[in-house]
């Protein structure tokens, strides 16, 4: 394998072609898209920047009791504002987030009683205390008690030829890994998260010499899509490389065989446990 061409590409999520900040597509410049004389591209993450505006909701901190009715907030990672919108859609009553005080307000047409579990710690309320009234506000600033530790950046539309596979949390299938980068959340809420490549990344490889766009999916460290991720920026290194085409095809065939073998083993083990 030999390097033929290298580009540093600066991207902003707000310039995406389609999608949301959590899952989107960005079209590539014409001079990067293809090269008939080369075999494939290698994509590596060099830098990533966004603001820390994320809360993680999980088991044991996901219920709100309103007048005796228990509502469950779906597990996942949210921005502060997105979480208020999700709760509003669930309880069917106005819920607003105040950015200046980082607090949440519930508004009702008549006197209402609310009881929180551990989600109260996140929303700025005391758990196991009954709050009553028509306007119920956080007692203190909201705070993530179970923070997401990493932002996982996936490339969904290329065929990497890494020498390992992974089990998808979403589909349950064994597939070729598509993880481009793992960004440590190294900032306090509302501060800047910054990632800069220290060591040379293995990167992800395409299976051919054409790459018209990049499709990103952002998840937390548990494989959940980060809903409404703040706008962000990244720098990618896109390299054109030249390798023996027969070897490339052989690698892809071998990976497909390994994938099917692992899939059969998983099914066999599942059936064996069920029979016991």
N, C-alpha and C positions, 0 to 999 in steps of 0.2 A: 504494500500500500504506500502511495506517495502523495504528498500534498501538492496541489496544483494552484489553488487560489484560496484566499482567506479574506473574509469581510467582517467588520465589526458593525452590528446593526443595533441602533437605538430605537426602542419601541415604547409607545405610551398606550395604555389600555383604552384611553378615551378616543384614540384614532382607529379603533377596531372596525372591521368591515361589517360583522354581524355579531349578535350575541350579547351577553351580559358581562359584567366585570369578573364573574366567576368562571364562565365558559364562553369563549369567543374565538373568532377567526380574524387574522390579520393577513392581508395580501402582501406579498413580497415584491420588491422592485424587479423590473424586467431583467436587469443585469445579473440577478441572483437566481431567477426561476429555473433555468436549465442550461445545460452545456452538453452538446452532442458528443464532445470529445472525452467526457469524463463519465465515471460509473455511478457515483453517488455523492451525497452531501453528509457532512457531520455537523450537528448542532450542539453547542455547549452554552451553558448559562455562565455569564461573566459577572453580572451585577443585577441587583433587584432592590427596589425601594418602594415602600408604601407606608401608610400610617397605621398604627395599632388601634384598631377600632372594632374589636371582635370579642364576642362572648360565646362560651360553649355551654350548651344545655345537654344534660345527660340524665341517666336513671337516678332517681332519688332527689332531683331538684327540678322537676318538670310539671308540678301540679299547682293549680290555683282553684280554691274553693270559693264560689260566689253564691251566697244564699243557699248553701247546701248542695249545689251542683259542682262536681269536680271537672275541671278542664285540664287537658294534657297538652303541653307545648311540645311539638315534635323535636326529637333530639337532633342536634346539629350545631354548626357554628354560624353566628349571626353578627352583623354590625348592631350597634345600640339602637339605631333608628329602625332597622329591619325587624329587630325583635319586638319593638313596640307595635309595628304594623301586623306582625304575625299574631301577637296576643289579641289585638283588636279584632282581627278576622275570626278568631276562635270564640271569643266571648260575646261578639256582636255588640260592642259598646266602645265609645271613643277612648283610645289610649294614645297619649302623646309623650314624646321624649324631648326634654329640654337640654339642648347642647351646652348652654352656659353653666347650668348647675349639674349636668349629667344625672338627671332624675326623671322619673316617670310619673304620669298623672292618669288616674282612672276617673272617668266622668260618667255619671248615671242620671237617669231621669227621676229616680226616687231613692230614698234611703236604702243603702245596700250594705251587706256584710261581706268582707273578704278575709279569707284565711290562706296564708302562704305556707308551703313547706320550705325546703332549702333554697328554692328559687327566690325566696324573699331576700336572702343575703345578697343575691346578684342584683335584684331590683331596688335595693335600698330600704327594704322593710325588715322588721323582726319576724322570724318564723314563729308559728304557733300562737300569734297574737291576733285577735279578731279586730279588724278595722271596719268602722261603719261611717256612712255619710253618702253624700252625692258626688263629692270630689275628694278622692283619696290620693295623696301625694307621697312620694318617697320621703323617708325621714332623713336620708343621707345620700351621698353620691353612689351611683351604681358601681359594682365592682365584680370582676370575674373571679369566682372562687375555684373554678376548675379550668384554668386558662389553656387554650390551644398552645402547644409548644412550638409547632412548625407550620409553615405554609408549604405544601407539596405541589410542585408545578409539573404537570403532565403534558406531554405532547401527544395528541390523540390521532393525528392523521398521517403519521409516518410509520414505517416498519423498521424499528430498531433491530440490529443484529448483535445485541449483547449476548454474552455467554451465560445468561441466567434467565429464569422465568419467574413470574410472581402469580399469586392467587388474588384475583380481583375481589374486593369487598363488595362491589356492586352486583356483579353477575355470578360470583362463585366459581368462575371458570379460571383455569390455568392459562395464562397468556404471556406473550413476550412483554417484558417490562417497558413502560413508556415514561418513567420518571426522569424528567429533565434536571430538576434541582430540588433541594431540601433546604428551605430558608428558616433559620432559627429566629423565633420572635424574641429579639434581644432588646426590647424597649418597653417602657411603661405605657399604660393606656394613653392614647392621643399623642404619643411621641413617634418619632420616625424609626421604622424598621429598615435596617440597611444590611445588604448582603454583598460581599465582594469575594470573588474567587481567590482562594489562597494557593491551592494546588491545581495542577492541570486536570481538568475534568475528562472522564471517559467520553462523555457526550452521548448523543443518540445518532444513529446512522439511518439514512433513508435506504430504500431498496432499489432505487433507480436514480437517474440523473435529472429528474423533473420534480420541482417542489414549488408550486405556485402560491401556496399559503401555509400558514401555521395555525393549528387549532389547539388552544390551551384549555386545560381544565385545572382549576385550583381546588385542592381539598385540604382538610386538616390532617393531623398525624394519625387519625383513626379512619381515614378514607372517606369522610363525609364532605360533600361539596360545601365550600365556604359561601354561604348565601350573601349576596350583595357585598362582595369584597370591595374595599375602597379602591379608587382609581390608583394605578401603580405604573411604574416605569421599570424597564429591564434592558440590559445590554446582552446581546447574543453574539457569539462567534460562529459564523457559518463558513465552513471550509469545503472546498471541492477536492475530492480525493479520487485517485485512480487506482483500481485494483483489478485483479484477474476476474472477469465476469463469470467464468465457470465456477471458481471458488465461491463467489457470492451466491450463486444459485444453489450450490451444494450446501452451504451453511443454512440457507432458508429452508431447504428440504429437511435437513437434520433437525432444525428447531421445531418444525411442524410435527415431525415424528415424535420428538421428545414430549411435546405438548399433548399429543393424543395418548401417549403411554402414561403420562402422569394423570391425565383425565380418567383413563380406565382404572388406574390404581385407586384414585379417590372414590370412584363409583363402587369398586369392589370392596373397599374398606367400609364404606357406608352400608352396603348390603350385609356385610359380615356382622357389623355391630347390630343391625336391625334384627338379624336372625337369632342373635344371642338373647 
